[in-house]
Amino acid sequence: KALKRNMVTSLFRYERIETTKAKALEVRRMAEKMITRAKIDSVANRRLIARDITDEAIAAKLFTEIAPLFVERKGGYTRILKTGNRLGDAAEMVILELVEKTAKPEKKAEKKAEKAAKKADKPAKKAEKSDKEEN
């Protein structure tokens, strides 16, 4: 029971986890029920979810970020993707992830844009230097 609680918490924290197929099927059942409860924000539902998710920040994320993504969806909030067998014991490994992703700040895109702007400035400066040398 503790394993399932921790795996569900990890699923909501990282929005995807890699585990065995048997564990993923059990965690999926629990996660789907929790998301369905979180779609209706009430004190009773918050307490029922807090019973299984002990991290308050993750419980709050479930109600504020994850559940609103699935308001229109009746079920099927997660997907299981097969990744192959584990080398040690040949257990079937899968990735369990949420169907909808929460919006994360695009830090990488901003950094790439800044680098591109800097690179665009450098060739212009080199061109100016070569023009001065020619004169």
Backbone torsions as a table, in degrees:
resi	resn	phi	psi	omega
1	LYS	NA	-40.9	179.2
2	ALA	-66.3	-37.7	178.5
3	LEU	-61.0	-44.9	179.3
4	LYS	-63.4	-41.9	179.0
5	ARG	-60.5	-45.7	-179.2
6	ASN	-66.3	-38.0	-179.7
7	MET	-70.0	-37.8	176.6
8	VAL	-64.9	-41.8	177.5
9	THR	-60.7	-43.2	178.2
10	SER	-64.8	-38.0	178.1
11	LEU	-61.0	-44.6	180.0
12	PHE	-72.4	-29.2	179.8
13	ARG	-72.9	-50.8	-173.7
14	TYR	-99.6	-10.2	179.5
15	GLU	67.4	2.9	171.4
16	ARG	-163.4	142.7	177.7
17	ILE	-138.4	153.2	175.8
18	GLU	-110.6	127.0	-176.5
19	THR	-155.2	-175.6	176.9
20	THR	-78.8	161.8	-177.1
21	LYS	-63.5	-42.4	-178.0
22	ALA	-62.3	-44.1	179.0
23	LYS	-67.0	-39.7	-178.3
24	ALA	-62.4	-39.4	-179.9
25	LEU	-64.9	-38.6	178.1
26	GLU	-70.0	-43.6	-179.2
27	VAL	-65.7	-37.0	179.7
28	ARG	-59.9	-45.2	179.6
29	ARG	-57.2	-45.8	-177.8
30	MET	-67.9	-43.3	-177.5
31	ALA	-66.0	-41.6	-179.4
32	GLU	-61.4	-42.5	179.6
33	LYS	-65.6	-38.4	-179.4
34	MET	-68.1	-40.1	178.8
35	ILE	-65.5	-40.4	178.1
36	THR	-60.9	-41.8	177.2
37	ARG	-65.7	-40.0	-175.0
38	ALA	-70.1	-18.0	178.7
39	LYS	-64.8	-28.1	175.9
40	ILE	-107.2	106.9	-175.3
41	ASP	-82.7	101.2	176.6
42	SER	-136.5	164.2	-179.9
43	VAL	-62.1	-41.7	-179.5
44	ALA	-62.0	-44.8	179.8
45	ASN	-66.8	-37.6	177.7
46	ARG	-62.6	-39.9	-179.5
47	ARG	-70.8	-38.2	177.8
48	LEU	-63.9	-37.6	179.4
49	ILE	-76.2	-37.6	178.6
50	ALA	-63.7	-21.7	177.2
51	ARG	-63.8	-35.7	-177.5
52	ASP	-101.9	-31.6	178.3
53	ILE	-105.1	107.2	-174.9
54	THR	-83.2	-19.5	178.5
55	ASP	-80.7	113.7	-175.6
56	GLU	-63.7	-34.5	-179.5
57	ALA	-65.1	-39.1	179.7
58	ILE	-71.3	-38.6	177.0
59	ALA	-62.5	-41.6	177.9
60	ALA	-65.0	-39.4	178.0
61	LYS	-62.3	-39.1	179.1
62	LEU	-59.8	-44.2	-177.9
63	PHE	-76.3	-36.7	-172.7
64	THR	-92.5	-33.9	-174.8
65	GLU	-109.7	-47.0	-171.9
66	ILE	-79.4	-51.7	-176.8
67	ALA	-59.3	-40.8	178.9
68	PRO	-61.5	-24.3	177.7
69	LEU	-66.4	-27.0	-172.4
70	PHE	-109.0	19.8	-177.4
71	VAL	-59.4	-42.3	-177.6
72	GLU	-79.9	-18.4	-174.8
73	ARG	-88.5	133.6	-178.2
74	LYS	-80.4	-26.5	-178.3
75	GLY	-177.8	-174.6	179.5
76	GLY	70.5	51.3	-176.5
77	TYR	-83.6	-14.0	-177.6
78	THR	-123.9	161.5	174.6
79	ARG	-134.1	151.9	178.5
80	ILE	-117.4	122.6	178.9
81	LEU	-112.1	126.0	-179.6
82	LYS	-77.1	136.4	-179.2
83	THR	-116.8	-5.8	179.8
84	GLY	118.8	-168.8	-178.1
85	ASN	-101.9	146.1	177.4
86	ARG	-72.8	140.8	-175.6
87	LEU	-66.2	-40.4	-174.3
88	GLY	-63.8	-46.9	-174.8
89	ASP	-131.0	8.7	177.5
90	ALA	61.3	27.3	175.7
91	ALA	-73.1	141.5	-179.2
92	GLU	-73.1	119.6	-177.8
93	MET	-99.4	145.2	-179.9
94	VAL	-140.6	162.6	170.9
95	ILE	-109.4	124.3	175.8
96	LEU	-103.3	121.8	-177.7
97	GLU	-140.4	159.4	175.4
98	LEU	-74.9	143.3	-178.8
99	VAL	-66.9	-43.6	178.5
100	GLU	-100.3	140.4	178.4
101	LYS	-102.1	143.7	175.1
102	THR	-76.7	150.1	-179.6
103	ALA	-73.6	125.9	177.4
104	LYS	-111.5	150.4	178.9
105	PRO	-61.6	135.3	-177.2
106	GLU	-85.6	74.5	-179.8
107	LYS	-70.5	-41.0	-178.3
108	LYS	-64.4	-41.1	-179.7
109	ALA	-64.3	-39.1	178.8
110	GLU	-65.8	-42.4	179.8
111	LYS	-64.2	-41.3	179.0
112	LYS	-63.5	-39.1	179.1
113	ALA	-65.2	-39.9	178.6
114	GLU	-65.3	-43.3	179.3
115	LYS	-63.2	-40.9	179.3
116	ALA	-63.7	-39.2	179.0
117	ALA	-66.2	-40.1	178.7
118	LYS	-65.4	-42.6	179.1
119	LYS	-63.9	-36.3	179.1
120	ALA	-66.6	-34.1	179.3
121	ASP	-72.3	-38.7	-176.7
122	LYS	-62.0	-47.9	179.3
123	PRO	-61.8	-32.7	179.1
124	ALA	-65.8	-39.3	178.9
125	LYS	-67.4	-40.7	178.4
126	LYS	-63.5	-39.1	179.2
127	ALA	-64.5	-37.8	178.7
128	GLU	-65.5	-41.1	179.9
129	LYS	-64.4	-42.5	-179.5
130	SER	-66.7	-33.1	176.4
131	ASP	-65.6	-39.7	-179.9
132	LYS	-67.2	-39.5	-179.6
133	GLU	-65.8	-35.2	-179.4
134	GLU	-69.4	-31.2	-178.9
135	ASN	-79.1	NA	NA
